[in-house]
Amino acid sequence: METMKALYQTVVSRREQPQEGSYTCYLFEKGLDKILKKCGEECAETIIAAKNGDNHELVCELADLYYHLTVLMVQQGVPLEELTAELNRRSEKTGNLKQFHTVDKNT
């Protein structure tokens, strides 16, 4: 969790104090559409790595996806603590299966 906090703080720092040559700054400069495009690309690459069964590549793609999602969070003003609180709230529901709506196809 400390690594995630450090990454978040680095991204915030890049937004507040841009540094020449920084990829993070480039993303902020290009704006939300570019950030969303990169999130989508990394998501697709994560799916492909998982499908191919290459765990090393999957870990790399998950890290890329997490980084781009962190940039998105900072861009949209979502504090890491808010995400952590939501994940903690959801962890309290462990073991609760959702009830799925079934459709009787014969009627």
N, CA, C and O atoms as a printed pandas DataFrame, in Angstrom:
     atom_number atom_name residue_name chain_id  residue_number  x_coord  y_coord  z_coord
0              1         N          MET        A               1    0.828   -1.203    0.000
1              2        CA          MET        A               1    0.000    0.000    0.000
2              3         C          MET        A               1    0.866    1.258    0.000
3              4         O          MET        A               1    0.466    2.284   -0.551
4              5         N          GLU        A               2    2.036    1.189    0.607
5              6        CA          GLU        A               2    2.922    2.356    0.624
6              7         C          GLU        A               2    3.353    2.738   -0.794
7              8         O          GLU        A               2    3.478    3.921   -1.112
8              9         N          THR        A               3    3.578    1.740   -1.634
9             10        CA          THR        A               3    3.965    2.011   -3.014
10            11         C          THR        A               3    2.849    2.733   -3.753
11            12         O          THR        A               3    3.112    3.636   -4.548
12            13         N          MET        A               4    1.618    2.345   -3.499
13            14        CA          MET        A               4    0.477    2.998   -4.147
14            15         C          MET        A               4    0.334    4.446   -3.679
15            16         O          MET        A               4    0.028    5.337   -4.472
16            17         N          LYS        A               5    0.557    4.669   -2.387
17            18        CA          LYS        A               5    0.514    6.037   -1.859
18            19         C          LYS        A               5    1.615    6.881   -2.479
19            20         O          LYS        A               5    1.389    8.033   -2.850
20            21         N          ALA        A               6    2.810    6.305   -2.591
21            22        CA          ALA        A               6    3.939    7.035   -3.169
22            23         C          ALA        A               6    3.681    7.367   -4.634
23            24         O          ALA        A               6    3.986    8.473   -5.082
24            25         N          LEU        A               7    3.121    6.419   -5.381
25            26        CA          LEU        A               7    2.784    6.674   -6.782
26            27         C          LEU        A               7    1.763    7.796   -6.884
27            28         O          LEU        A               7    1.917    8.708   -7.697
28            29         N          TYR        A               8    0.728    7.733   -6.067
29            30        CA          TYR        A               8   -0.311    8.760   -6.091
30            31         C          TYR        A               8    0.305   10.134   -5.809
31            32         O          TYR        A               8    0.007   11.106   -6.505
32            33         N          GLN        A               9    1.154   10.211   -4.800
33            34        CA          GLN        A               9    1.785   11.483   -4.448
34            35         C          GLN        A               9    2.702   11.996   -5.558
35            36         O          GLN        A               9    2.776   13.202   -5.795
36            37         N          THR        A              10    3.393   11.092   -6.234
37            38        CA          THR        A              10    4.236   11.488   -7.355
38            39         C          THR        A              10    3.392   12.069   -8.480
39            40         O          THR        A              10    3.762   13.081   -9.076
40            41         N          VAL        A              11    2.264   11.436   -8.771
41            42        CA          VAL        A              11    1.379   11.926   -9.828
42            43         C          VAL        A              11    0.818   13.297   -9.449
43            44         O          VAL        A              11    0.756   14.196  -10.289
44            45         N          VAL        A              12    0.412   13.458   -8.199
45            46        CA          VAL        A              12   -0.074   14.763   -7.724
46            47         C          VAL        A              12    1.029   15.806   -7.875
47            48         O          VAL        A              12    0.777   16.918   -8.340
48            49         N          SER        A              13    2.229   15.454   -7.489
49            50        CA          SER        A              13    3.363   16.366   -7.585
50            51         C          SER        A              13    3.616   16.794   -9.029
51            52         O          SER        A              13    3.893   17.964   -9.294
52            53         N          ARG        A              14    3.521   15.848   -9.959
53            54        CA          ARG        A              14    3.739   16.174  -11.374
54            55         C          ARG        A              14    2.653   17.123  -11.890
55            56         O          ARG        A              14    2.906   17.972  -12.745
56            57         N          ARG        A              15    1.475   16.966  -11.368
57            58        CA          ARG        A              15    0.394   17.858  -11.807
58            59         C          ARG        A              15    0.601   19.268  -11.244
59            60         O          ARG        A              15    0.391   20.262  -11.939
60            61         N          GLU        A              16    1.013   19.336   -9.989
61            62        CA          GLU        A              16    1.191   20.633   -9.327
62            63         C          GLU        A              16    2.481   21.328   -9.740
63            64         O          GLU        A              16    2.533   22.556   -9.805
64            65         N          GLN        A              17    3.519   20.550  -10.017
65            66        CA          GLN        A              17    4.824   21.100  -10.391
66            67         C          GLN        A              17    5.345   20.340  -11.606
67            68         O          GLN        A              17    6.187   19.451  -11.478
68            69         N          PRO        A              18    4.833   20.700  -12.798
69            70        CA          PRO        A              18    5.229   19.973  -14.018
70            71         C          PRO        A              18    6.734   19.962  -14.220
71            72         O          PRO        A              18    7.434   20.933  -13.932
72            73         N          GLN        A              19    7.209   18.825  -14.726
73            74        CA          GLN        A              19    8.625   18.664  -15.027
74            75         C          GLN        A              19    8.774   18.322  -16.501
75            76         O          GLN        A              19    8.078   17.451  -17.023
76            77         N          GLU        A              20    9.680   19.011  -17.158
77            78        CA          GLU        A              20    9.915   18.777  -18.576
78            79         C          GLU        A              20   10.339   17.329  -18.807
79            80         O          GLU        A              20   11.168   16.783  -18.079
80            81         N          GLY        A              21    9.756   16.726  -19.829
81            82        CA          GLY        A              21   10.094   15.356  -20.182
82            83         C          GLY        A              21    9.332   14.297  -19.399
83            84         O          GLY        A              21    9.543   13.104  -19.614
84            85         N          SER        A              22    8.462   14.707  -18.504
85            86        CA          SER        A              22    7.698   13.759  -17.695
86            87         C          SER        A              22    6.492   13.238  -18.492
87            88         O          SER        A              22    5.696   14.017  -19.016
88            89         N          TYR        A              23    6.377   11.914  -18.569
89            90        CA          TYR        A              23    5.233   11.307  -19.251
90            91         C          TYR        A              23    3.936   11.649  -18.533
91            92         O          TYR        A              23    2.910   11.879  -19.173
92            93         N          THR        A              24    3.978   11.684  -17.216
93            94        CA          THR        A              24    2.789   12.044  -16.436
94            95         C          THR        A              24    2.338   13.456  -16.795
95            96         O          THR        A              24    1.147   13.700  -16.989
96            97         N          CYS        A              25    3.280   14.377  -16.882
97            98        CA          CYS        A              25    2.946   15.760  -17.252
98            99         C          CYS        A              25    2.365   15.821  -18.665
99           100         O          CYS        A              25    1.433   16.578  -18.934
100          101         N          TYR        A              26    2.931   15.014  -19.559
101          102        CA          TYR        A              26    2.416   14.925  -20.924
102          103         C          TYR        A              26    0.948   14.515  -20.912
103          104         O          TYR        A              26    0.132   15.102  -21.622
104          105         N          LEU        A              27    0.611   13.516  -20.114
105          106        CA          LEU        A              27   -0.781   13.065  -20.042
106          107         C          LEU        A              27   -1.692   14.181  -19.533
107          108         O          LEU        A              27   -2.764   14.415  -20.091
108          109         N          PHE        A              28   -1.266   14.861  -18.483
109          110        CA          PHE        A              28   -2.081   15.968  -17.961
110          111         C          PHE        A              28   -2.226   17.072  -19.000
111          112         O          PHE        A              28   -3.301   17.655  -19.137
112          113         N          GLU        A              29   -1.164   17.360  -19.727
113          114        CA          GLU        A              29   -1.206   18.398  -20.754
114          115         C          GLU        A              29   -2.194   18.042  -21.863
115          116         O          GLU        A              29   -2.917   18.907  -22.356
116          117         N          LYS        A              30   -2.221   16.775  -22.251
117          118        CA          LYS        A              30   -3.123   16.334  -23.321
118          119         C          LYS        A              30   -4.572   16.252  -22.857
119          120         O          LYS        A              30   -5.489   16.379  -23.668
120          121         N          GLY        A              31   -4.785   16.043  -21.576
121          122        CA          GLY        A              31   -6.131   16.101  -21.025
122          123         C          GLY        A              31   -6.839   14.773  -20.852
123          124         O          GLY        A              31   -6.278   13.702  -21.079
124          125         N          LEU        A              32   -8.079   14.883  -20.444
125          126        CA          LEU        A              32   -8.881   13.723  -20.058
126          127         C          LEU        A              32   -9.030   12.700  -21.178
127          128         O          LEU        A              32   -8.924   11.500  -20.928
128          129         N          ASP        A              33   -9.273   13.149  -22.405
129          130        CA          ASP        A              33   -9.452   12.186  -23.490
130          131         C          ASP        A              33   -8.228   11.293  -23.661
131          132         O          ASP        A              33   -8.365   10.085  -23.854
132          133         N          LYS        A              34   -7.035   11.876  -23.591
133          134        CA          LYS        A              34   -5.801   11.096  -23.739
134          135         C          LYS        A              34   -5.636   10.127  -22.570
135          136         O          LYS        A              34   -5.253    8.973  -22.764
136          137         N          ILE        A              35   -5.923   10.595  -21.371
137          138        CA          ILE        A              35   -5.817    9.736  -20.180
138          139         C          ILE        A              35   -6.787    8.561  -20.297
139          140         O          ILE        A              35   -6.419    7.421  -20.012
140          141         N          LEU        A              36   -8.008    8.831  -20.712
141          142        CA          LEU        A              36   -8.996    7.760  -20.870
142          143         C          LEU        A              36   -8.592    6.780  -21.961
143          144         O          LEU        A              36   -8.770    5.570  -21.814
144          145         N          LYS        A              37   -8.045    7.305  -23.059
145          146        CA          LYS        A              37   -7.582    6.440  -24.146
146          147         C          LYS        A              37   -6.497    5.495  -23.637
147          148         O          LYS        A              37   -6.520    4.302  -23.940
148          149         N          LYS        A              38   -5.546    6.025  -22.865
149          150        CA          LYS        A              38   -4.479    5.192  -22.331
150          151         C          LYS        A              38   -5.022    4.156  -21.346
151          152         O          LYS        A              38   -4.550    3.019  -21.326
152          153         N          CYS        A              39   -6.007    4.534  -20.529
153          154        CA          CYS        A              39   -6.627    3.562  -19.612
154          155         C          CYS        A              39   -7.257    2.424  -20.408
155          156         O          CYS        A              39   -7.104    1.255  -20.055
156          157         N          GLY        A              40   -7.956    2.763  -21.471
157          158        CA          GLY        A              40   -8.577    1.743  -22.324
158          159         C          GLY        A              40   -7.553    0.835  -22.974
159          160         O          GLY        A              40   -7.728   -0.383  -23.002
160          161         N          GLU        A              41   -6.479    1.422  -23.501
161          162        CA          GLU        A              41   -5.423    0.621  -24.129
162          163         C          GLU        A              41   -4.793   -0.333  -23.128
163          164         O          GLU        A              41   -4.590   -1.511  -23.421
164          165         N          GLU        A              42   -4.487    0.181  -21.951
165          166        CA          GLU        A              42   -3.851   -0.667  -20.934
166          167         C          GLU        A              42   -4.800   -1.758  -20.443
167          168         O          GLU        A              42   -4.365   -2.863  -20.118
168          169         N          CYS        A              43   -6.073   -1.453  -20.389
169          170        CA          CYS        A              43   -7.064   -2.466  -19.995
170          171         C          CYS        A              43   -7.091   -3.591  -21.023
171          172         O          CYS        A              43   -7.093   -4.769  -20.666
172          173         N          ALA        A              44   -7.112   -3.220  -22.300
173          174        CA          ALA        A              44   -7.113   -4.231  -23.360
174          175         C          ALA        A              44   -5.840   -5.075  -23.307
175          176         O          ALA        A              44   -5.900   -6.294  -23.467
176          177         N          GLU        A              45   -4.704   -4.446  -23.086
177          178        CA          GLU        A              45   -3.442   -5.185  -23.005
178          179         C          GLU        A              45   -3.417   -6.109  -21.790
179          180         O          GLU        A              45   -2.832   -7.191  -21.842
180          181         N          THR        A              46   -4.048   -5.687  -20.705
181          182        CA          THR        A              46   -4.148   -6.535  -19.509
182          183         C          THR        A              46   -4.990   -7.768  -19.813
183          184         O          THR        A              46   -4.632   -8.879  -19.424
184          185         N          ILE        A              47   -6.083   -7.576  -20.491
185          186        CA          ILE        A              47   -6.963   -8.697  -20.861
186          187         C          ILE        A              47   -6.228   -9.700  -21.737
187          188         O          ILE        A              47   -6.324  -10.908  -21.522
188          189         N          ILE        A              48   -5.496   -9.199  -22.725
189          190        CA          ILE        A              48   -4.762  -10.081  -23.633
190          191         C          ILE        A              48   -3.687  -10.854  -22.878
191          192         O          ILE        A              48   -3.521  -12.053  -23.102
192          193         N          ALA        A              49   -2.953  -10.187  -21.987
193          194        CA          ALA        A              49   -1.917  -10.873  -21.204
194          195         C          ALA        A              49   -2.538  -11.971  -20.346
195          196         O          ALA        A              49   -1.971  -13.056  -20.219
196          197         N          ALA        A              50   -3.697  -11.697  -19.758
197          198        CA          ALA        A              50   -4.368  -12.710  -18.939
198          199         C          ALA        A              50   -4.811  -13.888  -19.800
199          200         O          ALA        A              50   -4.647  -15.047  -19.417
200          201         N          LYS        A              51   -5.370  -13.583  -20.955
201          202        CA          LYS        A              51   -5.830  -14.633  -21.857
202          203         C          LYS        A              51   -4.681  -15.510  -22.321
203          204         O          LYS        A              51   -4.840  -16.720  -22.483
204          205         N          ASN        A              52   -3.522  -14.897  -22.534
205          206        CA          ASN        A              52   -2.358  -15.639  -23.020
206          207         C          ASN        A              52   -1.658  -16.433  -21.926
207          208         O          ASN        A              52   -0.761  -17.226  -22.209
208          209         N          GLY        A              53   -2.064  -16.222  -20.683
209          210        CA          GLY        A              53   -1.512  -17.008  -19.579
210          211         C          GLY        A              53   -0.077  -16.652  -19.219
211          212         O          GLY        A              53    0.630  -17.450  -18.602
212          213         N          ASP        A              54    0.351  -15.459  -19.601
213          214        CA          ASP        A              54    1.714  -15.018  -19.305
214          215         C          ASP        A              54    1.674  -14.137  -18.063
215          216         O          ASP        A              54    1.411  -12.938  -18.156
216          217         N          ASN        A              55    1.936  -14.733  -16.899
217          218        CA          ASN        A              55    1.794  -13.991  -15.640
218          219         C          ASN        A              55    2.776  -12.834  -15.512
219          220         O          ASN        A              55    2.434  -11.803  -14.932
220          221         N          HIS        A              56    3.980  -12.981  -16.037
221          222        CA          HIS        A              56    4.932  -11.863  -15.987
222          223         C          HIS        A              56    4.384  -10.683  -16.795
223          224         O          HIS        A              56    4.384   -9.546  -16.324
224          225         N          GLU        A              57    3.924  -10.962  -17.994
225          226        CA          GLU        A              57    3.362   -9.894  -18.829
226          227         C          GLU        A              57    2.097   -9.326  -18.185
227          228         O          GLU        A              57    1.853   -8.122  -18.262
228          229         N          LEU        A              58    1.300  -10.173  -17.555
229          230        CA          LEU        A              58    0.088   -9.716  -16.878
230          231         C          LEU        A              58    0.426   -8.740  -15.757
231          232         O          LEU        A              58   -0.219   -7.701  -15.619
232          233         N          VAL        A              59    1.427   -9.070  -14.964
233          234        CA          VAL        A              59    1.834   -8.175  -13.877
234          235         C          VAL        A              59    2.288   -6.832  -14.445
235          236         O          VAL        A              59    1.937   -5.779  -13.912
236          237         N          CYS        A              60    3.062   -6.866  -15.517
237          238        CA          CYS        A              60    3.523   -5.618  -16.145
238          239         C          CYS        A              60    2.352   -4.788  -16.646
239          240         O          CYS        A              60    2.323   -3.573  -16.449
240          241         N          GLU        A              61    1.394   -5.427  -17.286
241          242        CA          GLU        A              61    0.232   -4.704  -17.814
242          243         C          GLU        A              61   -0.667   -4.197  -16.681
243          244         O          GLU        A              61   -1.227   -3.105  -16.779
244          245         N          LEU        A              62   -0.804   -4.977  -15.617
245          246        CA          LEU        A              62   -1.575   -4.507  -14.466
246          247         C          LEU        A              62   -0.933   -3.266  -13.856
247          248         O          LEU        A              62   -1.630   -2.334  -13.453
248          249         N          ALA        A              63    0.401   -3.255  -13.788
249          250        CA          ALA        A              63    1.102   -2.084  -13.263
250          251         C          ALA        A              63    0.870   -0.869  -14.162
251          252         O          ALA        A              63    0.640    0.234  -13.667
252          253         N          ASP        A              64    0.929   -1.070  -15.487
253          254        CA          ASP        A              64    0.653    0.024  -16.424
254          255         C          ASP        A              64   -0.773    0.541  -16.251
255          256         O          ASP        A              64   -1.008    1.749  -16.233
256          257         N          LEU        A              65   -1.715   -0.381  -16.125
257          258        CA          LEU        A              65   -3.114    0.005  -15.951
258          259         C          LEU        A              65   -3.303    0.769  -14.649
259          260         O          LEU        A              65   -3.978    1.798  -14.622
260          261         N          TYR        A              66   -2.710    0.272  -13.574
261          262        CA          TYR        A              66   -2.845    0.952  -12.286
262          263         C          TYR        A              66   -2.265    2.362  -12.351
263          264         O          TYR        A              66   -2.859    3.303  -11.824
264          265         N          TYR        A              67   -1.112    2.511  -12.993
265          266        CA          TYR        A              67   -0.507    3.836  -13.141
266          267         C          TYR        A              67   -1.469    4.780  -13.875
267          268         O          TYR        A              67   -1.714    5.895  -13.416
268          269         N          HIS        A              68   -2.008    4.336  -15.003
269          270        CA          HIS        A              68   -2.896    5.207  -15.782
270          271         C          HIS        A              68   -4.193    5.498  -15.026
271          272         O          HIS        A              68   -4.728    6.601  -15.128
272          273         N          LEU        A              69   -4.698    4.537  -14.279
273          274        CA          LEU        A              69   -5.876    4.792  -13.441
274          275         C          LEU        A              69   -5.555    5.796  -12.343
275          276         O          LEU        A              69   -6.409    6.599  -11.966
276          277         N          THR        A              70   -4.338    5.757  -11.830
277          278        CA          THR        A              70   -3.922    6.735  -10.821
278          279         C          THR        A              70   -3.888    8.133  -11.426
279          280         O          THR        A              70   -4.332    9.092  -10.795
280          281         N          VAL        A              71   -3.367    8.257  -12.636
281          282        CA          VAL        A              71   -3.376    9.550  -13.321
282          283         C          VAL        A              71   -4.822   10.027  -13.495
283          284         O          VAL        A              71   -5.114   11.205  -13.293
284          285         N          LEU        A              72   -5.715    9.123  -13.866
285          286        CA          LEU        A              72   -7.136    9.460  -14.014
286          287         C          LEU        A              72   -7.724    9.941  -12.692
287          288         O          LEU        A              72   -8.456   10.930  -12.658
288          289         N          MET        A              73   -7.405    9.245  -11.609
289          290        CA          MET        A              73   -7.908    9.649  -10.291
290          291         C          MET        A              73   -7.465   11.067   -9.949
291          292         O          MET        A              73   -8.272   11.879   -9.496
292          293         N          VAL        A              74   -6.194   11.364  -10.163
293          294        CA          VAL        A              74   -5.678   12.698   -9.853
294          295         C          VAL        A              74   -6.331   13.728  -10.767
295          296         O          VAL        A              74   -6.726   14.799  -10.306
296          297         N          GLN        A              75   -6.447   13.420  -12.041
297          298        CA          GLN        A              75   -7.083   14.336  -13.002
298          299         C          GLN        A              75   -8.506   14.684  -12.577
299          300         O          GLN        A              75   -8.946   15.825  -12.718
300          301         N          GLN        A              76   -9.213   13.695  -12.061
301          302        CA          GLN        A              76  -10.620   13.872  -11.704
302          303         C          GLN        A              76  -10.822   14.269  -10.243
303          304         O          GLN        A              76  -11.957   14.435   -9.796
304          305         N          GLY        A              77   -9.732   14.421   -9.504
305          306        CA          GLY        A              77   -9.830   14.858   -8.117
306          307         C          GLY        A              77  -10.328   13.800   -7.153
307          308         O          GLY        A              77  -10.966   14.119   -6.150
308          309         N          VAL        A              78  -10.041   12.543   -7.451
309          310        CA          VAL        A              78  -10.444   11.444   -6.563
310          311         C          VAL        A              78   -9.272   11.110   -5.652
311          312         O          VAL        A              78   -8.256   10.602   -6.125
312          313         N          PRO        A              79   -9.391   11.386   -4.351
313          314        CA          PRO        A              79   -8.295   11.072   -3.425
314          315         C          PRO        A              79   -8.122    9.562   -3.264
315          316         O          PRO        A              79   -9.092    8.804   -3.293
316          317         N          LEU        A              80   -6.881    9.145   -3.096
317          318        CA          LEU        A              80   -6.596    7.728   -2.881
318          319         C          LEU        A              80   -7.345    7.213   -1.663
319          320         O          LEU        A              80   -7.785    6.063   -1.646
320          321         N          GLU        A              81   -7.494    8.045   -0.650
321          322        CA          GLU        A              81   -8.197    7.629    0.573
322          323         C          GLU        A              81   -9.660    7.289    0.292
323          324         O          GLU        A              81  -10.240    6.423    0.947
324          325         N          GLU        A              82  -10.251    7.977   -0.684
325          326        CA          GLU        A              82  -11.650    7.689   -1.032
326          327         C          GLU        A              82  -11.770    6.308   -1.672
327          328         O          GLU        A              82  -12.700    5.557   -1.379
328          329         N          LEU        A              83  -10.823    5.983   -2.545
329          330        CA          LEU        A              83  -10.818    4.653   -3.153
330          331         C          LEU        A              83  -10.564    3.585   -2.096
331          332         O          LEU        A              83  -11.230    2.550   -2.080
332          333         N          THR        A              84   -9.613    3.836   -1.227
333          334        CA          THR        A              84   -9.295    2.888   -0.147
334          335         C          THR        A              84  -10.503    2.662    0.757
335          336         O          THR        A              84  -10.791    1.530    1.144
336          337         N          ALA        A              85  -11.204    3.738    1.089
337          338        CA          ALA        A              85  -12.393    3.615    1.939
338          339         C          ALA        A              85  -13.466    2.766    1.264
339          340         O          ALA        A              85  -14.124    1.955    1.915
340          341         N          GLU        A              86  -13.639    2.958   -0.041
341          342        CA          GLU        A              86  -14.635    2.160   -0.771
342          343         C          GLU        A              86  -14.232    0.691   -0.813
343          344         O          GLU        A              86  -15.071   -0.192   -0.636
344          345         N          LEU        A              87  -12.959    0.432   -1.044
345          346        CA          LEU        A              87  -12.503   -0.961   -1.047
346          347         C          LEU        A              87  -12.672   -1.593    0.329
347          348         O          LEU        A              87  -13.059   -2.757    0.431
348          349         N          ASN        A              88  -12.387   -0.840    1.383
349          350        CA          ASN        A              88  -12.588   -1.346    2.743
350          351         C          ASN        A              88  -14.056   -1.626    3.007
351          352         O          ASN        A              88  -14.400   -2.641    3.613
352          353         N          ARG        A              89  -14.922   -0.731    2.554
353          354        CA          ARG        A              89  -16.363   -0.937    2.732
354          355         C          ARG        A              89  -16.803   -2.213    2.034
355          356         O          ARG        A              89  -17.579   -2.996    2.582
356          357         N          ARG        A              90  -16.307   -2.414    0.835
357          358        CA          ARG        A              90  -16.688   -3.611    0.077
358          359         C          ARG        A              90  -16.121   -4.884    0.696
359          360         O          ARG        A              90  -16.749   -5.940    0.617
360          361         N          SER        A              91  -14.953   -4.799    1.307
361          362        CA          SER        A              91  -14.354   -5.995    1.906
362          363         C          SER        A              91  -15.197   -6.511    3.060
363          364         O          SER        A              91  -15.127   -7.693    3.398
364          365         N          GLU        A              92  -15.986   -5.647    3.664
365          366        CA          GLU        A              92  -16.867   -6.063    4.754
366          367         C          GLU        A              92  -18.017   -6.923    4.253
367          368         O          GLU        A              92  -18.678   -7.599    5.041
368          369         N          LYS        A              93  -18.259   -6.901    2.952
369          370        CA          LYS        A              93  -19.342   -7.680    2.363
370          371         C          LYS        A              93  -18.880   -9.048    1.890
371          372         O          LYS        A              93  -19.662   -9.783    1.286
372          373         N          THR        A              94  -17.626   -9.409    2.151
373          374        CA          THR        A              94  -17.083  -10.671    1.678
374          375         C          THR        A              94  -17.996  -11.819    2.082
375          376         O          THR        A              94  -18.414  -11.932    3.234
376          377         N          GLY        A              95  -18.289  -12.655    1.118
377          378        CA          GLY        A              95  -19.143  -13.805    1.379
378          379         C          GLY        A              95  -20.594  -13.577    1.002
379          380         O          GLY        A              95  -21.383  -14.522    1.009
380          381         N          ASN        A              96  -20.965  -12.357    0.677
381          382        CA          ASN        A              96  -22.333  -12.075    0.260
382          383         C          ASN        A              96  -22.437  -12.265   -1.245
383          384         O          ASN        A              96  -21.883  -11.481   -2.015
384          385         N          LEU        A              97  -23.137  -13.295   -1.656
385          386        CA          LEU        A              97  -23.334  -13.529   -3.077
386          387         C          LEU        A              97  -24.480  -12.667   -3.584
387          388         O          LEU        A              97  -25.505  -12.512   -2.920
388          389         N          LYS        A              98  -24.288  -12.120   -4.756
389          390        CA          LYS        A              98  -25.371  -11.348   -5.365
390          391         C          LYS        A              98  -26.434  -12.303   -5.869
391          392         O          LYS        A              98  -26.135  -13.398   -6.346
392          393         N          GLN        A              99  -27.655  -11.881   -5.758
393          394        CA          GLN        A              99  -28.753  -12.656   -6.306
394          395         C          GLN        A              99  -28.957  -12.222   -7.748
395          396         O          GLN        A              99  -29.230  -11.053   -8.022
396          397         N          PHE        A             100  -28.825  -13.158   -8.657
397          398        CA          PHE        A             100  -28.965  -12.833  -10.064
398          399         C          PHE        A             100  -30.415  -13.031  -10.482
399          400         O          PHE        A             100  -31.085  -13.980  -10.072
400          401         N          HIS        A             101  -30.868  -12.110  -11.304
401          402        CA          HIS        A             101  -32.221  -12.192  -11.842
402          403         C          HIS        A             101  -32.227  -13.265  -12.919
403          404         O          HIS        A             101  -31.419  -13.227  -13.847
404          405         N          THR        A             102  -33.135  -14.217  -12.795
405          406        CA          THR        A             102  -33.248  -15.256  -13.821
406          407         C          THR        A             102  -34.499  -15.013  -14.640
407          408         O          THR        A             102  -35.520  -14.548  -14.134
408          409         N          VAL        A             103  -34.394  -15.332  -15.887
409          410        CA          VAL        A             103  -35.511  -15.143  -16.796
410          411         C          VAL        A             103  -35.984  -16.516  -17.245
411          412         O          VAL        A             103  -35.191  -17.351  -17.678
412          413         N          ASP        A             104  -37.274  -16.733  -17.137
413          414        CA          ASP        A             104  -37.867  -17.986  -17.632
414          415         C          ASP        A             104  -38.059  -17.828  -19.131
415          416         O          ASP        A             104  -38.954  -17.108  -19.575
416          417         N          LYS        A             105  -37.222  -18.498  -19.908
417          418        CA          LYS        A             105  -37.259  -18.351  -21.357
418          419         C          LYS        A             105  -38.435  -19.075  -21.985
419          420         O          LYS        A             105  -38.660  -18.962  -23.190
420          421         N          ASN        A             106  -39.179  -19.808  -21.195
421          422        CA          ASN        A             106  -40.326  -20.531  -21.710
422          423         C          ASN        A             106  -41.614  -19.739  -21.648
423          424         O          ASN        A             106  -42.660  -20.208  -22.097
424          425         N          THR        A             107  -41.545  -18.543  -21.095
425          426        CA          THR        A             107  -42.774  -17.735  -20.998
426          427         C          THR        A             107  -42.696  -16.523  -21.862
427          428         O          THR        A             107  -43.639  -15.732  -21.904
